Amino acid sequence: MAQKEIHSSTFLIHKSTFRSLLEVLLVSTKLGLTSFGGPIAHLGYFHNEYIQKRKWMDERSYADLVALCQFLPGPVSSQVGIGIGIIRAGYLGGLLAWIGFTLPSLFALILFAFMLQGLDVSSTGWIHGLKIVAVVIVAQAVLGMGQKLTPDRSRATLAILSTGMVLSWQSPVSQIVTIILAGLIGIILYKETNTEETPKIIVPISRKTAVVAIVLFFALLLALPLLRQFSSSHWILMFDSFYRSGALVFGGGHVVLPLLEQELVSPGWISSEDFLAGYGATQAVPGPLFTFAGYLGALIDGLFGATIATIAIFLPAFLLVIGVLPFWNQIRQNHRIRGALVGIQAAVVGILLAALYDPLWTTTITSAFDFVLVSLLFVLLVFWKTPPWIIVLTGACGGILIQ
């Protein structure tokens, strides 16, 4: 009798776990199909679905999780989704939350990449329009991040110095060095930044597992660049480029643009036209901006290349969320770490401003008509709050008219 009760309770536990996992997948897929507007908008969609409708977390814990993911490098909205999935249904729940949120836009961008293969897009009007859209989207990101992250003269100055450093030192490591220096400056200037008391986040991750994840994150970050020096494997080169890009992005998906541009366009893997056309198309689909990597991977080596690129660029996000969640309550109260974060955030604004100028502005805005169109789209997006998909369609049509 007792044995029968044990089997019955085990069955109920498995059934409950399955229901939780299925619910995470269905809700995240709904979000992946409908979440337009970039990372900040995604967090609003998440709050509506996960917190208000389903009460999976309380308000303050959700705010704390968002703060954690803003502190970490990587795609903020994807990391928040992964974290909610883990808290709701364990590791598999985090994976399913990412799959549901990511696959819709990933499939759309891979299809777009296959449509472009074999075509000369350098002189196509609608492609030029998408490149102009990319300028508008990044300009909006610079404006919004600048207002939030560089509200005083010292941080604004640090941002401009970061812009100058990145533009004057065209190297794959320039962004890394800039971020490190900004963090050191932040420790000196902003270590007295106030910290708020927040409730603890309870997560089903042991500290031992968290340490393994953090060690793996840094091991890959250090080992892959060394490995590519001694290997001619095409896959190692790709994995390293996308992994480092995903691991070094502070401030959201837009900041991945200069990293990927240096990794892929400068060596000649992808043309500037294809790169910027895909970035413009990424604004027209819902879901995370990091699915741009799937488009790039598909251009490089088809479906398998898209798979490698997607896994590589999102892997740091998984490792960091798993590695930091159990320690976050202690880490975020450290004044030196908070000061470093303030400096790094200012540098991120500068790095994104540099990307706005080169390659976006210098390769796209080449005539008075281009300037008029980019100004019009910027006003529609920022002041009229026009949905991004309308901006994309308008930009494509405007590009055809300009041509």
MOVEN-V181454 format. One line per field, one symbol per residue. ss: DSSP state (H for helix, E for strand, L for the rest). phi: phi as a letter, one per 30 degrees, with the letter a starting at -180 (. if undefined). psi: psi as a letter, one per 20 degrees, with the letter a starting at -180 (. if undefined). A space follows every 10 residues. Layout:
# MOVEN-V181454
ss: ???
phi: ???
psi: ???
This chain:
# MOVEN-V181454
ss: LHHHHHHHHH HHHHHHHHHH HHHHHHHHHH HHHHLLLLHH HHHHHHHHHH HHHLLLLLHH HHHHHHHHHH HLLLLHHHHH HHHHHHHHHH HHHHHHHHHH HHHHHHHHHH HHHHHHLLLL LLLLHHHHHH HHHHHHHHHH HHHHHHHHHL LLHHHHHHHH HHHHHHHHLL LLLHHHHHHH HHHHHHHHHL LLLLLLLLLL LLLLLLHHHH HHHHHHHHHH HHHHHHHHHL LLLHHHHHHH HHHHHHHLLL LLHHHHHHHH HHHHHLLLLL LHHHHHHHHH HHLLLLLLHH HHHHHHHHHH HHHHHHHHHH HHHHHHHHHH HHHHHHHHHH HLLLHHHHHH HHHHHHHHHH HHHHHHHHHH HHHHLLLHHH HHHHHHHHHH HHLLLLLHHH HHHHHHHHHH HHL
phi: .ddddddddd dddddddddd dddeddddde ddcbdcjjed dedddeeddd cddchdbded dddddddedd dddjdedddd ddddddddbi eddddddddd dcdedddddd dddddddicc cdcddddddd ddeedddddd ddddddddcb dbdddddddd ddedddddbd bdcddddddd dddddddddb dcedccdbdd ccbdbddddd deddddeddd dddddddddc bcdddddddd dddddddccc jjddddeddd dddcdedjdb dddddddddd ddddcdiddd dedddddddd aidddddedd dddceedddd dddcedcddd dddddddddd dddddddddd dddddddbcd ddccdcbddd dddddddddd ddcchdeedd dddddddddd ddd
psi: ghhhhghghg ghgggggggg ghggggghgg hhiinrjrgg hghggggggh gggikhqrgh hghggggghh hqqroghghg gggggghgka ghhgghgggh hhgghggghg ghghhhpiqo ihjpghghhh hhggggghgg gggghghgim irhghgghgh hgghgghinn qhjghggggg ghgghhhghk ijpqqqpqqq poqlpqhghg ggggghghgg hhhghghihj qjphhggggg ghghghijop jrhhiighgh ghhhggijhq qhghghghhg hhiiqraqhi ihhggghhhg lbhhhhgggg gghighgghg ghhhghihhh giiphgghgh gggghghggg ghhghhgoif ghignjrhhg ggghgghggg gghilpqhhh gggggghhhg gg.
